[in-house]
């Protein structure tokens, strides 16, 4: 029983550490010709004033960093939570919940809705997994499934982030499995 608890704790710690390790390369440079400018008419002056589209480059870079800032902060806090004893996790969970609320409250343009949706799903999964782990109300298999789901959601977030900022994702190639050889 104690070995299973230790194994569950080790898996949870490993998951949380891995969740914070993913970094994507910086976004490519953007030229000034990619900036879209729209005109709006003021009701009182009837003059056209330029308004920058938050979903066009370089404004998009600024907007996406608002969302991504919360994910980086969450990953750091989750990694820290992985080193805290079970009976002291409540402070870490409170911090993770605060970061999630900040992410939910951040005003973003419509083109980043899917990115934030995936982000908040991931955050909810991590928080709910930690809460279940704290209460001891989950068996090891369910805990492992929740950890795998959170990792999958984190990967989905990174893929959506890459899509939004225009990074081409190249899947890692795994080395071929060694051929079976007869043992003498």
C-alpha positions as a Markdown table, in Angstrom:
| # | Residue | x | y | z |
|---|---|---|---|---|
| 1 | Unk | 0.0 | 0.0 | 0.0 |
| 2 | Unk | 2.8 | 2.4 | 0.9 |
| 3 | Unk | 4.7 | 1.5 | -2.2 |
| 4 | Unk | 1.6 | 2.3 | -4.3 |
| 5 | Unk | 1.2 | 5.7 | -2.6 |
| 6 | Unk | 4.9 | 6.4 | -3.1 |
| 7 | Unk | 4.7 | 5.4 | -6.8 |
| 8 | Unk | 1.6 | 7.6 | -7.3 |
| 9 | Unk | 3.4 | 10.5 | -5.7 |
| 10 | Unk | 6.5 | 9.9 | -7.9 |
| 11 | Unk | 4.3 | 9.8 | -11.0 |
| 12 | Unk | 2.5 | 13.0 | -10.0 |
| 13 | Unk | 5.8 | 14.8 | -9.4 |
| 14 | Unk | 7.2 | 13.5 | -12.7 |
| 15 | Unk | 4.1 | 14.7 | -14.6 |
| 16 | Unk | 4.1 | 18.1 | -13.0 |
| 17 | Unk | 7.8 | 18.5 | -13.8 |
| 18 | Unk | 7.3 | 17.5 | -17.4 |
| 19 | Unk | 4.3 | 19.8 | -17.8 |
| 20 | Unk | 6.6 | 22.8 | -17.3 |
| 21 | Unk | 9.4 | 21.7 | -19.5 |
| 22 | Unk | 7.9 | 22.4 | -22.9 |
| 23 | Unk | 9.3 | 25.4 | -24.6 |
| 24 | Unk | 8.7 | 26.5 | -28.2 |
| 25 | Unk | 11.1 | 28.5 | -30.3 |
| 26 | Unk | 10.5 | 32.3 | -30.6 |
| 27 | Unk | 8.1 | 33.4 | -33.3 |
| 28 | Unk | 9.4 | 34.5 | -36.7 |
| 29 | Unk | 10.0 | 38.2 | -37.4 |
| 30 | Unk | 7.1 | 40.1 | -38.8 |
| 31 | Unk | 7.4 | 42.9 | -41.3 |
| 32 | Unk | 5.4 | 46.1 | -41.1 |
| 33 | Unk | 3.5 | 45.2 | -44.3 |
| 34 | Unk | 1.7 | 42.5 | -42.4 |
| 35 | Unk | -0.1 | 45.0 | -40.1 |
| 36 | Unk | -3.7 | 45.3 | -40.9 |
| 37 | Unk | -5.3 | 48.6 | -40.1 |
| 38 | Unk | -9.1 | 49.1 | -40.1 |
| 39 | Unk | -11.0 | 52.3 | -39.9 |
| 40 | Unk | -13.7 | 53.1 | -37.4 |
| 41 | Unk | -16.0 | 56.0 | -37.5 |
| 42 | Unk | -16.6 | 57.9 | -34.3 |
| 43 | Unk | -20.2 | 58.8 | -33.8 |
| 44 | Unk | -19.5 | 62.2 | -32.5 |
| 45 | Unk | -16.8 | 63.3 | -35.0 |
| 46 | Unk | -17.6 | 61.2 | -38.0 |
| 47 | Unk | -13.8 | 61.0 | -38.7 |
| 48 | Unk | -12.1 | 57.8 | -39.7 |
| 49 | Unk | -9.4 | 56.8 | -37.1 |
| 50 | Unk | -7.1 | 53.8 | -37.6 |
| 51 | Unk | -7.6 | 50.9 | -35.2 |
| 52 | Unk | -5.1 | 48.0 | -35.1 |
| 53 | Unk | -6.6 | 44.5 | -35.5 |
| 54 | Unk | -5.5 | 42.6 | -32.4 |
| 55 | Unk | -5.5 | 39.4 | -34.4 |
| 56 | Unk | -3.0 | 40.6 | -37.0 |
| 57 | Unk | 0.8 | 40.5 | -36.7 |
| 58 | Unk | 2.5 | 42.2 | -34.6 |
| 59 | Unk | -0.5 | 42.9 | -32.3 |
| 60 | Unk | -1.2 | 39.1 | -32.2 |
| 61 | Unk | 2.2 | 38.5 | -30.7 |
| 62 | Unk | 1.4 | 40.9 | -27.8 |
| 63 | Unk | -2.1 | 39.3 | -27.3 |
| 64 | Unk | -0.9 | 35.7 | -27.4 |
| 65 | Unk | 1.8 | 36.5 | -24.8 |
| 66 | Unk | -0.9 | 37.6 | -22.4 |
| 67 | Unk | -2.4 | 34.1 | -22.6 |
| 68 | Unk | 0.9 | 32.3 | -22.7 |
| 69 | Unk | 2.2 | 34.2 | -19.6 |
| 70 | Unk | -0.5 | 32.5 | -17.6 |
| 71 | Unk | 0.5 | 29.0 | -18.8 |
| 72 | Unk | 4.2 | 29.6 | -18.0 |
| 73 | Unk | 3.2 | 30.8 | -14.5 |
| 74 | Unk | 0.9 | 27.8 | -14.1 |
| 75 | Unk | 3.6 | 25.4 | -15.2 |
| 76 | Unk | 6.1 | 26.9 | -12.7 |
| 77 | Unk | 3.5 | 26.7 | -9.9 |
| 78 | Unk | 2.6 | 23.1 | -10.8 |
| 79 | Unk | 6.3 | 22.1 | -10.8 |
| 80 | Unk | 6.7 | 23.7 | -7.4 |
| 81 | Unk | 3.5 | 21.8 | -6.1 |
| 82 | Unk | 5.1 | 18.5 | -7.2 |
| 83 | Unk | 7.7 | 19.0 | -4.5 |
| 84 | Unk | 5.3 | 19.7 | -1.7 |
| 85 | Unk | 4.1 | 17.0 | 0.7 |
| 86 | Unk | 0.5 | 15.9 | 0.3 |
| 87 | Unk | -0.7 | 17.5 | 3.5 |
| 88 | Unk | 0.7 | 20.9 | 2.5 |
| 89 | Unk | -0.6 | 21.0 | -1.1 |
| 90 | Unk | -3.6 | 23.3 | -0.3 |
| 91 | Unk | -1.4 | 26.4 | -0.6 |
| 92 | Unk | -0.1 | 25.3 | -3.9 |
| 93 | Unk | -3.6 | 24.4 | -5.2 |
| 94 | Unk | -4.8 | 27.8 | -4.1 |
| 95 | Unk | -2.0 | 29.4 | -6.2 |
| 96 | Unk | -2.9 | 27.3 | -9.2 |
| 97 | Unk | -6.5 | 28.3 | -8.8 |
| 98 | Unk | -5.6 | 32.0 | -8.7 |
| 99 | Unk | -3.5 | 31.6 | -11.9 |
| 100 | Unk | -6.5 | 29.8 | -13.6 |
| 101 | Unk | -8.9 | 32.6 | -12.6 |
| 102 | Unk | -6.4 | 35.2 | -13.9 |
| 103 | Unk | -6.2 | 33.3 | -17.2 |
| 104 | Unk | -10.0 | 33.1 | -17.4 |
| 105 | Unk | -10.4 | 36.8 | -16.6 |
| 106 | Unk | -7.8 | 38.0 | -19.2 |
| 107 | Unk | -9.5 | 40.0 | -22.0 |
| 108 | Unk | -8.4 | 38.4 | -25.3 |
| 109 | Unk | -9.4 | 38.8 | -28.9 |
| 110 | Unk | -11.7 | 36.1 | -30.5 |
| 111 | Unk | -8.8 | 34.6 | -32.4 |
| 112 | Unk | -7.3 | 33.3 | -29.1 |
| 113 | Unk | -10.5 | 31.8 | -27.7 |
| 114 | Unk | -9.5 | 28.2 | -28.6 |
| 115 | Unk | -6.0 | 28.6 | -27.1 |
| 116 | Unk | -7.4 | 29.8 | -23.8 |
| 117 | Unk | -10.1 | 27.1 | -23.8 |
| 118 | Unk | -7.5 | 24.4 | -24.1 |
| 119 | Unk | -5.3 | 26.2 | -21.5 |
| 120 | Unk | -8.2 | 26.4 | -18.9 |
| 121 | Unk | -9.1 | 22.7 | -19.5 |
| 122 | Unk | -5.5 | 21.7 | -18.8 |
| 123 | Unk | -5.4 | 23.9 | -15.7 |
| 124 | Unk | -8.7 | 22.4 | -14.4 |
| 125 | Unk | -7.5 | 18.9 | -15.0 |
| 126 | Unk | -4.2 | 19.5 | -13.1 |
| 127 | Unk | -6.1 | 21.2 | -10.2 |
| 128 | Unk | -8.8 | 18.5 | -10.0 |
| 129 | Unk | -6.1 | 15.8 | -10.0 |
| 130 | Unk | -4.2 | 17.5 | -7.2 |
| 131 | Unk | -7.4 | 17.9 | -5.2 |
| 132 | Unk | -8.3 | 14.2 | -5.6 |
| 133 | Unk | -4.7 | 13.3 | -4.7 |
| 134 | Unk | -4.8 | 15.5 | -1.6 |
| 135 | Unk | -8.0 | 13.8 | -0.4 |
| 136 | Unk | -6.7 | 10.4 | -1.2 |
| 137 | Unk | -10.0 | 9.7 | -3.0 |
| 138 | Unk | -8.5 | 8.3 | -6.2 |
| 139 | Unk | -6.9 | 5.0 | -7.0 |
| 140 | Unk | -3.6 | 4.8 | -8.8 |
| 141 | Unk | -5.0 | 3.9 | -12.2 |
| 142 | Unk | -7.4 | 6.8 | -12.1 |
| 143 | Unk | -4.6 | 9.1 | -11.0 |
| 144 | Unk | -2.4 | 7.9 | -13.9 |
| 145 | Unk | -5.3 | 8.5 | -16.3 |
| 146 | Unk | -5.8 | 12.0 | -15.1 |
| 147 | Unk | -2.1 | 12.8 | -15.3 |
| 148 | Unk | -2.0 | 11.4 | -18.9 |
| 149 | Unk | -5.1 | 13.6 | -19.8 |
| 150 | Unk | -3.4 | 16.7 | -18.4 |
| 151 | Unk | -0.2 | 16.0 | -20.4 |
| 152 | Unk | -2.3 | 15.5 | -23.5 |
| 153 | Unk | -4.1 | 18.8 | -22.9 |
| 154 | Unk | -0.8 | 20.5 | -22.3 |
| 155 | Unk | 0.5 | 19.1 | -25.7 |
| 156 | Unk | -2.8 | 20.3 | -27.4 |
| 157 | Unk | -2.1 | 23.8 | -25.9 |
| 158 | Unk | 1.4 | 23.9 | -27.2 |
| 159 | Unk | 0.2 | 22.8 | -30.7 |
| 160 | Unk | -2.5 | 25.5 | -30.7 |
| 161 | Unk | 0.1 | 28.0 | -29.5 |
| 162 | Unk | 2.4 | 27.1 | -32.3 |
| 163 | Unk | -0.4 | 27.3 | -34.9 |
| 164 | Unk | -1.5 | 30.8 | -33.6 |
| 165 | Unk | 2.0 | 32.3 | -33.7 |
| 166 | Unk | 2.9 | 30.6 | -37.0 |
| 167 | Unk | 5.5 | 28.0 | -35.8 |
| 168 | Unk | 5.8 | 24.9 | -37.9 |
| 169 | Unk | 5.8 | 21.9 | -35.6 |
| 170 | Unk | 8.0 | 19.0 | -36.7 |
| 171 | Unk | 7.2 | 15.7 | -35.0 |
| 172 | Unk | 10.2 | 14.2 | -33.2 |
| 173 | Unk | 11.3 | 11.0 | -34.8 |
| 174 | Unk | 12.0 | 8.1 | -32.5 |
| 175 | Unk | 15.0 | 6.0 | -33.1 |
| 176 | Unk | 14.3 | 2.5 | -34.5 |
| 177 | Unk | 13.8 | -0.2 | -32.0 |
| 178 | Unk | 16.8 | -2.5 | -31.6 |
| 179 | Unk | 16.5 | -5.8 | -33.5 |
| 180 | Unk | 15.9 | -8.8 | -31.3 |
| 181 | Unk | 19.1 | -10.9 | -31.0 |
| 182 | Unk | 19.5 | -14.3 | -29.5 |
| 183 | Unk | 21.2 | -14.3 | -26.2 |
| 184 | Unk | 23.9 | -16.9 | -25.7 |
